């Protein structure tokens, strides 16, 4: 594809994802050159290379007329409405998240601050990564209005419980009934515990691939990308970190190591330890089942950690 002399290739995973959508996907691919050319003109952009790694959006490096480095993100035809991600980024206003320079909801595009390397690529230890992510969360957690339209912590707990039950049955009950029952009990506990008074703008998936260095701000300064956007207690984002680095948890006693991680997360953020533990078990269970369903690596490890935690008092 060419835009005013600039040729770019849609990454194969993005192209295949679009083609799988049939006529709508083919139309999206055919319309990309004109759309990107129009955006470059409207926002006075100099376009650079296409960035790879995703499957549901075309992402191109861009430079604004004032010299700011950016990325142009064009959501693909299979992507959910960009409203939730965009709304979270707009509420954050660059605090802990990539800043939004321009956006167009109708065309499903965003022009975002260009960040650096993902934390996952830096070769840091798990504890160093955890510390960096918690520091970024402490900056990113912002007050959000209950009327902003984000899913609440109660709704997230309910959706995890429903998904876990349905996926468990669909896959032929690949983990113990005890684990699923414990996940349901914890989901009900978090549903009942939800209160707007302690809810913040939560990322929803703050792992090391979504945590990027801020250029020129030092090696230990990061911002997030790709937020799911929730109105939820801080412990939920920490529950996501409880499911990470499963190989380290399984290298020893998963319960003792899990509790140590929980306490470390609580110390770094001030979140309530039991809430972190409960969200963590739910995340291990639901993510393990999802990975198993999709044929992704790590499914059995996630479920093994969950089984061990479900046996704990």
C-alpha positions in Angstrom: 0.0 0.0 0.0 1.3 3.5 -0.8 0.5 6.9 0.6 2.0 9.9 -1.2 5.1 7.9 -2.1 5.2 6.0 1.2 4.7 2.3 0.9 3.6 0.2 3.9 2.6 -3.3 4.5 -0.2 -4.4 6.8 1.3 -6.9 9.2 0.2 -10.4 8.2 -1.6 -11.1 11.6 -3.6 -7.9 11.1 -4.4 -8.7 7.5 -5.4 -12.3 8.3 -7.6 -11.1 11.1 -9.3 -8.7 8.8 -9.8 -11.2 6.0 -11.4 -13.6 8.5 -14.2 -11.0 8.9 -15.2 -11.4 5.3 -16.5 -8.5 3.2 -16.2 -6.0 6.1 -12.6 -6.9 6.6 -11.8 -6.7 2.9 -13.4 -3.3 2.8 -11.4 -2.2 5.7 -8.1 -3.3 4.1 -9.1 -1.6 0.8 -9.9 1.6 2.5 -6.8 1.8 4.6 -4.6 3.8 2.2 -7.2 6.5 1.8 -8.0 6.6 5.5 -4.4 6.9 6.5 -3.7 9.5 3.9 -6.6 11.6 5.1 -5.5 11.3 8.7 -1.9 12.3 7.8 -3.3 15.3 6.1 -5.9 16.3 8.8 -3.4 16.0 11.6 -0.3 17.1 9.7 1.7 14.0 10.2 4.9 12.6 8.8 4.4 8.9 8.7 7.2 6.3 9.5 7.4 2.6 9.8 4.6 0.1 10.6 4.9 -1.4 14.0 4.4 -5.1 14.4 3.2 -7.3 17.3 -0.5 -6.8 17.4 -3.4 -8.4 15.6 -6.3 -6.1 15.6 -5.0 -2.7 14.7 -2.6 -1.0 12.2 0.0 1.0 14.1 2.3 3.4 12.3 5.0 5.6 13.7 4.2 9.3 13.1 5.7 12.7 13.8 3.6 15.8 14.4 4.3 19.2 12.9 5.7 20.4 16.2 8.1 17.5 16.3 6.4 15.3 18.9 6.8 11.6 18.3 3.6 9.6 18.1 1.9 6.4 16.9 -1.2 6.3 14.7 -3.4 3.5 15.8 -6.2 2.4 13.3 -8.5 -0.2 14.9 -9.3 -3.1 12.7 -12.8 -4.4 11.8 -12.7 -7.1 14.5 -11.8 -4.8 17.3 -14.4 -3.9 19.9 -15.4 -0.2 19.9 -12.5 1.9 20.9 -14.6 3.9 23.4 -13.5 2.0 26.5 -9.8 2.3 25.7 -10.0 5.8 24.5 -12.2 6.9 27.4 -9.6 5.5 29.9 -6.8 7.3 28.1 -8.7 10.6 28.0 -9.5 10.4 31.7 -5.8 9.7 32.5 -4.6 12.7 30.4 -1.1 11.2 30.1 -0.7 10.4 33.8 0.7 6.9 33.8 -0.7 6.3 30.3 0.2 7.2 26.8 -1.2 10.7 26.1 -3.8 11.1 23.4 -2.9 13.8 20.9 -5.8 13.3 18.5 -8.7 10.9 18.1 -11.6 10.2 15.8 -14.3 7.8 17.2 -16.1 7.5 13.9 -13.0 6.4 12.0 -11.9 4.4 15.1 -8.4 5.9 15.2 -6.1 7.4 17.9 -2.9 9.4 17.7 -1.0 8.6 20.8 2.3 9.5 22.5 5.1 7.3 21.2 6.7 5.4 24.0 9.8 3.2 24.2 10.6 -0.5 24.7 8.2 -2.7 26.6 9.3 -3.7 30.1 9.1 -7.3 29.1 12.1 -6.8 26.6 14.5 -5.3 29.1 15.7 -8.5 30.8 14.7 -7.4 34.3 14.0 -9.8 37.1 10.4 -10.5 38.0 10.7 -8.5 41.2 12.2 -5.5 39.4 9.4 -5.7 36.8 6.8 -6.0 39.6 8.2 -3.0 41.3 8.2 -0.9 38.1 4.6 -1.8 37.3 3.5 -1.0 40.8 5.2 2.4 40.6 3.4 3.0 37.3 0.1 1.9 38.8 0.5 4.2 41.7 0.8 7.1 39.2 -1.9 5.9 36.9 -4.7 5.1 39.4 -6.9 8.1 39.1 -10.3 9.1 40.4 -13.0 8.4 37.9 -16.7 9.4 38.0 -19.2 6.5 38.7 -21.0 8.0 35.7 -18.1 7.7 33.3 -19.4 4.5 31.8 -16.6 2.1 32.9 -17.6 -1.4 34.0 -17.5 -1.6 37.8 -15.6 -4.0 40.1 -18.9 -5.7 40.9 -19.6 -6.2 37.2 -16.1 -7.5 36.5 -16.4 -10.0 39.4 -19.7 -11.3 38.0 -18.3 -11.6 34.4 -15.2 -13.5 35.6 -17.5 -15.9 37.5 -19.8 -16.4 34.5 -16.9 -16.9 32.1 -15.1 -19.4 34.4 -18.2 -21.5 34.8 -19.1 -21.6 31.2 -15.6 -22.2 29.9 -15.0 -24.9 32.5 -18.1 -26.8 31.3 -17.3 -26.2 27.6 -13.8 -27.6 28.0 -15.0 -30.7 29.8 -14.0 -29.6 33.3 -10.2 -29.5 32.9 -9.5 -28.4 36.4 -11.0 -29.3 39.8 -14.5 -28.4 41.0 -12.8 -27.1 44.1 -10.9 -24.4 42.1 -14.0 -23.3 40.3 -16.0 -23.1 43.5 -13.2 -21.1 45.2 -13.1 -18.7 42.2 -16.9 -18.3 42.4 -16.7 -17.6 46.2 -14.0 -15.0 45.7 -15.9 -13.4 42.9 -19.0 -13.0 45.1 -16.8 -11.6 47.9 -15.3 -9.0 45.5 -18.8 -8.2 44.1 -20.1 -7.5 47.6 -17.0 -5.5 48.6 -17.3 -3.1 45.7 -17.9 0.5 46.6 -17.4 3.7 44.6 -15.6 5.2 47.5 -12.5 3.1 47.0 -12.8 2.6 43.2 -10.2 4.1 40.8 -9.6 4.0 37.0 -8.1 0.5 36.7 -6.1 -0.6 33.7 -7.4 -4.2 33.6 -4.3 -5.8 32.1 -1.2 -4.1 33.4 1.4 -6.7 32.5 5.0 -6.1 31.3 4.1 -6.0 27.6 1.7 -3.2 28.2 4.2 -1.2 30.3 6.5 0.9 28.1 9.5 3.1 28.9 9.1 6.8 28.6 11.8 8.1 26.3 14.2 10.6 27.9 12.8 10.1 31.4 15.3 7.5 32.8 15.4 3.7 32.6 12.8 3.2 35.4 10.0 5.5 34.2 7.1 3.8 32.4 3.6 4.4 31.0 0.8 2.0 30.1 -0.9 1.3 26.8 -4.0 -0.7 25.8 -6.1 -0.2 29.0 -9.4 -2.1 29.3 -10.7 0.6 31.6 -12.6 -0.3 34.8 -14.1 1.5 37.8 -12.6 -0.9 40.3 -10.6 -1.3 43.4 -6.8 -1.2 43.1 -6.5 -4.8 44.1 -7.8 -5.9 40.8 -4.9 -4.6 38.8 -2.6 -6.4 41.3 -4.5 -9.6 40.9 -3.4 -9.5 37.3 0.2 -9.4 38.5 -0.5 -12.4 40.8 -1.0 -14.6 37.7 2.3 -13.5 36.0 5.7 -15.3 36.2 4.0 -18.7 37.0 7.3 -20.5 36.4 8.7 -18.8 39.5 5.7 -19.7 41.6 5.9 -23.3 40.5 9.7 -23.6 41.1 8.9 -23.8 44.8 5.9 -23.8 47.1 3.2 -21.9 45.1 1.3 -21.0 48.2 4.2 -19.6 50.1 5.6 -17.8 47.1 2.1 -16.5 46.1 1.6 -15.1 49.6 5.0 -13.4 49.5 4.1 -11.8 46.2 0.7 -10.7 47.6 2.4 -9.1 50.6 4.9 -7.4 48.4 2.2 -6.0 46.1 0.3 -4.8 49.2 3.4 -3.1 50.6 4.2 -1.3 47.3 0.6 0.0 46.8 -1.3 0.0 50.1 -3.9 -2.3 48.7 -5.7 -4.9 50.9 -3.8 -8.2 50.8 -6.9 -10.5 50.9 -8.5 -8.7 48.0 -5.3 -9.1 46.0 -5.3 -12.8 46.8 -8.9 -13.3 45.7 -8.5 -11.4 42.4 -5.3 -13.3 41.8 -6.9 -16.7 42.1 -9.7 -15.6 39.9 -7.3 -14.4 37.3 -5.2 -17.6 37.3 -8.4 -19.6 36.9 -10.1 -17.6 34.2 -6.9 -16.9 32.3 -5.8 -20.6 32.5 -9.1 -21.7 31.1 -9.0 -19.0 28.3 -5.5 -20.1 27.3 -6.6 -23.7 27.2 -9.5 -22.8 25.0 -7.4 -20.9 22.6 -4.5 -23.4 22.6 -2.0 -20.9 24.1 1.0 -21.7 26.2 0.9 -21.4 29.9 -2.6 -22.7 30.5 -1.7 -25.7 32.6 0.8 -23.6 34.7 -1.9 -21.0 35.5 -4.3 -23.7 36.5 -1.7 -25.5 38.6 -1.0 -22.3 40.6 -4.8 -21.9 41.0 -5.2 -25.4 42.2 -2.5 -24.9 44.8 -4.0 -21.6 46.0 -7.5 -23.2 46.2 -6.1 -25.7 48.7 -4.7 -23.0 51.0 -6.6 -21.9 54.0 
